[in-house]
Structures are given as structure tokens and as C-alpha cells.
Amino acid sequence: MNQIEPAFETVPVPDARRRRLITSLQQRFRLAEERRDSRAKQELFREAIYLGIQPRLFTDGR
């Protein structure tokens, strides 16, 4: 029997990418909070919306 291997065994790549994006947003949000930079936070929210990430995932419920 000749079996064709799927190009992607599972779907962890998008999930891993999404986790990295959320981690990046979390780090940058914490930094913006420390600096009391409301403009930076607003830009992070815009970026999250563009990426389809809910703000609660990177703001720790703040």
C-alpha cells in the first residue's frame, strides 16, 4: 500500500503562532502599563483586533 503523508500532521503551527502573538501582546501590554502609556495600549488593542485576538487574552482581565 502506498500511503500519502499529509503536508501537516496536525495543526499546531497556527496554534503556536497564536500563542506567540498573545505572549508578545501580553509583554508589550505590561510594559505599556508600567509606563502608563495609553497610546501604546490603544495600539495593542487595534493590533489584537486585526489579528482576531480578544483583548482579555493579553490584558489579564484588566
N, C-alpha and C positions, 0 to 999 in steps of 0.2 A: 504494500500500500504506500502510496505517495501522499504524504500529508503536507499541506501548505501551512507554514507557520505564520501567524498573524503578525502584521507590522508592529503592533504594540500589544504586548502580552496582557497588560492591564492598563488602567487609566490613571496611574499615579502622577504622571508628568503634569497634567493640568492642576491636579490637587497640590502637588509640591510647589508649583509656580504660584498658586493662590496663597498657600501658607507663607511663602517668602514675601509676597506682596503685603499680606496682612502684618507680618513681622516688621517689615520696613515702615509701614504706616504707623504701627504702634511705637516704634522707636522715635520716629520723627514727631509724632503727636506728643510724646513725653517731653521731648526737647522743646517743642513749642510751648508746652505748658510751663516748663521751668523758666522759659524766657518771657512768659506772659505775652506771647506773640499771637494775637488774634488773627492777623492776616495770614500767617503761616497755617494756622488751624483751618481757616476757611479754605485755603488752597488744598489742604489734605482732604477735606470733605468733598471738594469738587473732584479731586483725583479718584477718590473712592467711588463716587457716583459713576464716573466714567468707566471705572474698572468693574462695576457691578458688585461692589463690596459694601455691606451695611456698616455705617459708622460705629455701631455698637460693638463690632468685632475688633476694633482697634482703639476704642476710647475707654475700655474697661468699664462701661456703663456710666460714664460721667455725663 
